[in-house]
């Protein structure tokens, strides 16, 4: 858990909290046009939750100087009262340009995946379907690879509450990655201590998985039969959560927990810190791992995701605020 680690502050210019985000933005992803989607209000066992309201998806136009979030209306036969969003992923259909948002949802503590179609002119989500499967038992994050297909991480092996709590302390490498499509559902990679974020390379040939308790990003190559082959692991020196990938450079942007034990105890007098790490040239022999932001919890608590667009860095957290900063690379 890196419980011994103490942070040195490493700030960026012109940082400010995003107005309206008070109860976390656990995952954030951005369309090519600069529209960010924020998954907020997660209630997760073992972590604090400061609101009883259902979770929401917000959008934020990163090209708009006002930087105002907008709540998305969900249309269709969908239970909004039990909405508890976790990891999210966007997919644009090459055939017609339709944009789909995949959301990991935990209603009543369960795990399922919701698929929505984005209605841009209404800032709305049209509910399409819910996917449940016994292999999708503890889903944390997701990366969509088709209009109904995706890879997902399970962050625990057990589903029983007590066993789930004990599992990380036993160092059991039993977490996995599951591939889902209407035709097939299978475990395609395993051996993770605690699999968190997942994302895909711009050329769609490699998957990146955060093995948070090993402090590594695992690189997997996608084979023709959707099974994954292990390529390498990159040490990051922190408990990195979600992964965002730059479409142009292929760089990985990671929201990380510098001290995992503080996340478990969440003492308001000694809060969990936040850290943003970038990995350049991850497929090369010598990837470059750089810390771009760090805070001891005085500004932002328990960062879980970081993404950049147009000279801005957006940082989300599990259960607190979200931050936006100027980024000069």
C-alpha positions in Angstrom: 0.0 0.0 0.0 3.1 2.3 0.1 2.0 3.3 3.6 5.5 4.7 4.4 5.5 7.1 1.4 5.4 10.8 2.0 4.8 13.2 -0.9 6.7 16.3 -2.1 4.2 18.8 -3.5 4.4 19.2 -7.3 1.9 21.7 -8.5 0.8 23.0 -11.9 -0.2 26.6 -12.7 -3.8 27.9 -12.5 -5.4 25.0 -10.8 -9.0 25.3 -9.6 -11.8 23.0 -8.5 -14.5 22.2 -10.9 -17.7 23.8 -9.6 -20.4 21.3 -8.8 -18.2 18.3 -8.2 -18.3 17.5 -4.5 -18.7 13.7 -4.3 -16.1 12.4 -6.7 -15.5 12.0 -10.4 -14.0 8.5 -10.2 -13.5 8.2 -14.0 -13.3 10.8 -16.8 -12.9 10.4 -20.5 -12.9 12.9 -23.4 -14.2 12.9 -27.0 -12.0 14.1 -29.8 -13.9 17.4 -29.8 -13.0 18.2 -26.2 -16.2 17.1 -24.5 -15.4 15.4 -21.3 -17.7 12.8 -19.6 -17.4 12.5 -15.8 -18.7 9.5 -13.7 -19.7 10.9 -10.3 -21.1 9.9 -7.0 -19.6 6.4 -6.6 -20.5 4.4 -3.5 -17.9 1.7 -3.1 -17.5 -0.7 -0.2 -14.7 0.3 2.2 -14.5 3.9 1.0 -16.4 6.9 2.2 -19.5 8.3 0.5 -20.8 11.7 1.5 -24.0 11.8 -0.4 -27.1 9.5 -0.5 -28.1 10.8 -3.9 -27.8 8.6 -7.0 -24.7 8.9 -9.1 -24.7 11.1 -12.2 -22.9 11.5 -15.5 -21.8 15.0 -16.3 -20.3 16.6 -19.4 -17.7 19.4 -19.5 -16.7 21.2 -22.6 -13.0 21.7 -22.3 -13.0 24.3 -25.1 -15.5 26.5 -23.2 -13.7 29.1 -21.0 -16.6 28.9 -18.5 -15.8 25.3 -17.6 -19.3 24.6 -16.4 -20.4 21.0 -15.9 -23.8 19.9 -17.3 -25.8 16.9 -15.9 -26.8 14.4 -18.5 -30.4 13.4 -18.7 -30.9 9.6 -19.1 -33.8 8.7 -21.4 -35.5 5.3 -21.6 -36.5 2.5 -19.2 -33.6 2.9 -16.8 -33.5 2.9 -13.0 -31.9 6.2 -12.2 -32.5 6.0 -8.5 -30.0 3.1 -8.0 -27.5 4.5 -10.5 -24.0 4.0 -9.0 -21.5 4.6 -11.8 -17.8 3.5 -11.7 -15.6 3.1 -14.8 -16.7 4.5 -18.1 -15.6 4.2 -21.8 -16.6 5.9 -25.0 -17.0 4.2 -28.4 -17.6 5.9 -31.7 -19.2 3.6 -34.4 -17.3 4.0 -37.7 -20.4 3.2 -39.7 -22.6 6.0 -38.7 -20.6 8.2 -36.2 -22.9 7.3 -33.3 -21.2 7.7 -29.9 -21.8 5.1 -27.2 -21.1 5.4 -23.5 -20.4 2.2 -21.5 -20.8 2.6 -17.8 -19.9 0.1 -15.0 -22.8 0.3 -12.6 -23.2 -1.1 -9.0 -26.9 -0.9 -8.1 -27.4 -2.4 -4.6 -23.7 -3.4 -4.7 -24.0 -5.6 -7.8 -21.9 -5.4 -10.9 -23.3 -4.8 -14.4 -22.5 -2.8 -17.5 -24.9 -0.2 -19.0 -24.8 0.9 -22.6 -26.1 4.3 -23.7 -26.1 6.2 -26.9 -25.1 9.8 -26.7 -27.6 12.4 -28.0 -25.4 15.4 -28.5 -28.0 18.1 -29.1 -29.8 17.2 -25.9 -26.8 16.4 -23.8 -28.6 13.2 -23.0 -28.0 9.5 -22.8 -30.4 7.1 -24.5 -30.5 3.8 -22.5 -29.9 0.8 -24.8 -29.3 -2.2 -22.6 -27.9 -3.7 -19.4 -25.3 -6.5 -19.5 -25.0 -9.0 -16.6 -22.9 -12.1 -16.5 -21.4 -14.3 -13.8 -17.8 -13.5 -15.1 -18.6 -9.8 -14.6 -18.8 -10.2 -10.9 -16.6 -7.3 -9.5 -16.2 -5.0 -12.5 -14.1 -1.9 -11.9 -13.3 -0.5 -15.3 -14.1 -1.1 -19.0 -12.9 -0.3 -22.5 -15.4 -0.5 -25.3 -14.2 -2.1 -28.6 -17.6 -2.3 -30.4 -21.2 -1.2 -30.0 -21.8 -4.2 -27.7 -18.4 -5.5 -27.0 -15.7 -4.6 -24.4 -12.9 -5.7 -22.1 -13.5 -5.3 -18.4 -11.4 -5.7 -15.2 -12.6 -7.5 -12.1 -10.9 -5.9 -9.0 -11.8 -8.8 -6.7 -12.2 -12.6 -7.0 -14.7 -13.0 -4.2 -18.1 -11.6 -4.1 -18.8 -12.1 -0.4 -18.3 -8.8 1.5 -15.9 -10.1 4.2 -13.8 -12.1 1.8 -13.6 -9.1 -0.5 -12.2 -7.0 2.3 -9.7 -9.7 3.3 -8.6 -10.6 -0.2 -6.1 -7.7 -0.8 -4.3 -8.4 2.5 -3.7 -12.0 1.4 -1.9 -11.0 -1.9 -3.9 -13.4 -3.9 -3.3 -12.8 -7.7 -6.8 -13.9 -8.7 -8.2 -10.8 -10.4 -8.7 -10.9 -14.2 -9.7 -9.3 -17.4 -12.9 -10.4 -19.2 -13.9 -10.0 -22.8 -17.6 -9.6 -23.6 -19.5 -9.7 -26.8 -23.0 -11.0 -27.7 -21.3 -14.1 -29.1 -18.7 -14.9 -26.4 -17.8 -14.1 -22.9 -14.4 -15.3 -21.5 -11.6 -14.6 -19.1 -8.7 -13.5 -21.4 -6.0 -12.5 -18.8 -5.4 -13.2 -15.1 -2.9 -13.1 -12.3 -3.6 -9.6 -11.1 -3.4 -8.6 -7.4 -6.0 -6.0 -7.9 -7.0 -5.0 -11.5 -8.2 -1.5 -11.8 -8.1 0.7 -14.9 -8.0 -0.6 -18.4 -7.6 1.1 -21.7 -6.5 0.5 -25.3 -3.7 1.8 -27.5 -4.7 4.2 -30.4 -4.0 1.4 -33.0 -6.3 -0.9 -31.0 -3.5 -3.6 -30.8 -2.6 -3.4 -27.1 -4.4 -3.2 -23.8 -3.1 -1.5 -20.7 -4.2 -2.7 -17.3 -3.4 -1.1 -13.9 -2.4 -3.7 -11.3 -2.7 -1.3 -8.5 -1.2 -3.2 -5.6 1.9 -4.2 -7.7 2.4 -0.6 -8.7 2.6 -1.6 -12.4 0.9 -1.0 -15.7 0.6 -4.3 -17.5 0.9 -4.3 -21.3 -1.1 -7.0 -23.2 -1.3 -7.7 -26.9 -4.7 -8.4 -28.5 -4.6 -11.6 -30.5 -7.0 -12.3 -33.4 -9.2 -14.5 -31.2 -9.5 -11.7 -28.6 -7.2 -13.6 -26.1 -4.4 -11.5 -24.7 -0.7 -12.2 -24.6 1.6 -10.7 -21.9 4.1 -8.2 -23.4 5.6 -6.3 -20.4 5.1 -4.6 -17.1 6.0 -1.0 -16.3 6.8 0.1 -12.8 5.1 3.4 -11.8 6.0 3.6 -8.1 2.4 4.5 -7.1 -1.0 2.9 -6.8 -2.4 3.9 -10.2 -6.1 3.7 -10.8 -7.6 4.7 -14.1 -5.8 5.0 -17.4 -6.4 7.5 -20.1 -4.5 7.3 -23.5 -3.6 10.2 -25.7 -5.0 9.6 -29.1 -2.1 11.2 -30.9 1.0 10.4 -28.9 -0.2 7.2 -27.3 1.0 8.4 -23.9 -0.7 7.0 -20.8 -2.1 9.4 -18.2 -2.7 7.9 -14.8 -4.6 9.1 -11.7 -2.8 7.5 -8.7 -3.0 7.0 -5.0 0.5 7.7 -3.6 -0.4 6.1 -0.2 -3.0 3.3 -0.3 -3.3 3.0 3.4 -4.5 6.5 3.8 -7.3 5.7 1.2 -8.5 2.9 3.5 -8.5 4.9 6.7 -9.5 8.2 5.1 -8.6 10.3 8.1 -9.8 13.9 7.5 -6.8 15.1 9.5 -4.4 13.1 7.4 -6.2 12.7 4.0 -5.0 10.6 1.1 -2.9 12.5 -1.4 -3.1 12.6 -5.2 -0.6 12.0 -8.0 -0.7 12.2 -11.7 1.8 10.1 -13.7 2.5 10.1 -17.5 4.1 7.2 -19.4 5.7 8.0 -22.7 6.8 5.4 -25.3 5.4 2.6 -23.2 6.1 0.0 -26.0 9.7 0.9 -26.3 12.6 -0.7 -24.4 12.8 2.3 -22.1 9.4 3.9 -21.3 9.6 7.3 -19.6 7.6 7.6 -16.4 7.1 11.1 -15.1 5.2 12.6 -12.2 3.4 15.7 -13.4 1.3 16.6 -10.3 1.3 15.7 -6.7 -0.6 16.9 -3.6 -0.7 15.7 0.0 -4.5 15.9 0.1 -4.7 19.6 1.0 -6.0 20.5 -2.5 -7.4 17.3 -3.8 -8.0 13.9 -2.1 -7.6 10.4 -3.6 -7.1 11.1 -7.3 -8.3 8.2 -9.5 -8.1 9.6 -13.0 -6.2 12.2 -15.1 -6.6 13.2 -18.7 -5.4 16.1 -20.8 -6.9 18.0 -23.6 -5.9 21.3 -25.3 -3.4 22.3 -22.7 -5.6 21.5 -19.7 -5.1 18.7 -17.2 -8.3 17.3 -15.6 -8.0 15.3 -12.4 -10.9 13.3 -10.8 -11.2 11.6 -7.5 -12.9 8.6 -5.9 -15.2 10.5 -3.5 -14.1 14.2 -3.3 -13.6 17.0 -5.8 -12.2 17.4 -9.3 -9.4 19.7 -10.4 -8.4 21.4 -13.7 -5.0 22.9 -14.3 -3.0 24.4 -17.0 -0.6 21.9 -18.6 2.7 23.0 -20.1 4.7 20.0 -21.5 
